[in-house]
Amino acid sequence: MDAAIDLPCACTTLRKAARSVSRIYDEALAAVGMNVTQLAILRAIGRAGDGGVALSRLAENLVMDNTSLYRGLGPLIRSRWVLVTHAGKGRTKLVRLTAKGQRVTDAAAEPWEAAQSKFVEAFGVKRWAALHKSIDDLAAVGVRLG
């Protein structure tokens, strides 16, 4: 028998953990009207700077497929937290934070920090640091195999 087959499903186990941890952050971020996925998208856009980032590059950076990214951007666009524009010729679209988007991202810092502290302290700082490295390695394997 294959030892990998005898183990619990990696995908199901990771998704279950992600849903459980996401709830902690989502509850904290509800006060500023967003969820942790939206904050991750806003932060990634913000890191790109004033010029914005191509949607395809953003999806790649977040390890998201384009459809999921576009679905996640919808509420951000409707809230006027981000602006999507065409990047000159071709089909490339850029997304950037608006001033309102920067303000809401800044406002999310405190509740995010509270959720982060709550989770990491409950799990253990050293354990989280080690797990974070392993999760980065898992993401790299997924990207390579996908």
N, C-alpha and C positions, 0 to 999 in steps of 0.2 A: 504494500500500500504506500501511496505517496504521503509523506508526513504533512505536507501543506494541506492536503484534502482533509486530514483529520483535525485540523485546527478550525476555530470559528471563522466565519466569513469575514475577511479583512474589511471589505466595503461596508457591510452591515454594522460591524463593530465601530468603525470610524464614524459613520453617519449617526449612529446612536449617541456617541460621545459628543459629536458636533451639535446635535439638537439639544442635548442636555446643557451644555456649556452656553450655547447661544441664548437660551432662555434667561440666564443670569444677566447677560449683557443687554438683551432686549428689554427686560424689565427696568433696568437702570436708565436706558436711553429713551424709554417711553416719555419721560418728562420733557424731552426736547423734541418729541415728535418724529423719532426715527428708530430704526432697528440697527443691529450690528452690521448687517450686510450693507445697508445704505451708508453707514459710517465708513466702512472699509472702502467703498467706492469713492466717497467724497475725499477721504484721505489720500487715496491713490491719485486722484485727479489733482488735488492740491500739491502733492509732491512734484507734479509735472511743471508747476510754475504758471506764470501768467499766459504763456503761449498755448497752454492746454496740451492735450495728448490725443493721438489718433485712437479712435475707438478700438481698432484691431490691436494696438499696442496695449491699451488698457486691459482688454480681455486677456491678453497673453500674460501681463503682469499679475493679474488676479487669478490666473489659471481658471478662467471661466470661458464657456463657449459664448459666441456672439449673441445667441438668442437669450441666454440667461442674463447677460450683461444688459441688453436692450430692455428686457423686462424690468431689471433692477433700476435702470435709468429713468423709466417712465415717471414714477412718483417724484424723482428729483427734478426732472424737467418741469412737471406740473407745479411743483412748489417754487420754481424759479431759483433753485439752488445751483443748477448747472445750466450751461448754454451749449448747444450743439450747433456747429457751423460746418460749412464745406471748406475744405482746405485747398482753395484754388481749383486747378483742373483735376479731373479724375473723380473717383468715387470716394476718396478719403474724407472722412468726417472727423473733426476735432471736437473735443469736449473740454470745457474749462469751468472752474468755479466762478460763480457770480459773487458779488459782495455779500449778498444775502446768504449764499452757500458757505462762504468763509465764516460769516458770523455764526451760523448754526453749527458748523464743524467746530469752531472754537467753544461754543456753548456745550457741546457734547464731551469736551475733554474731562470735565469734573465727574460726570456720572460714569464715563468710561473708566476713569482712574479708580473710582470706587468699586466698580465691578471687577476690574483687573486685580485690585488688591484683595478683594473678598475671595475670588477664585484662587489666586496663586497662594495666598496665605493658607487657605483650607487644604489645598493640594500639597503644598510644600514648595518653597522657592527652589531648592536644589532639584527636586523631582521635576518641577516644571521646566527648569533650564535644560535638563537632560531630555525630557520628552519633546521639548521644542526642537532640539537638534534632530531627534529621530523623526519628527513630523516633517521637518524640512527635507530630510533624506527620502521619506515616503513620497512627498510631493514630487521630488525630482525623479523618482522611479516611475511614478504615474505619468509624468510628462514624457519621459523617455519611451515608455511602453505604449502610451496612448497615441 
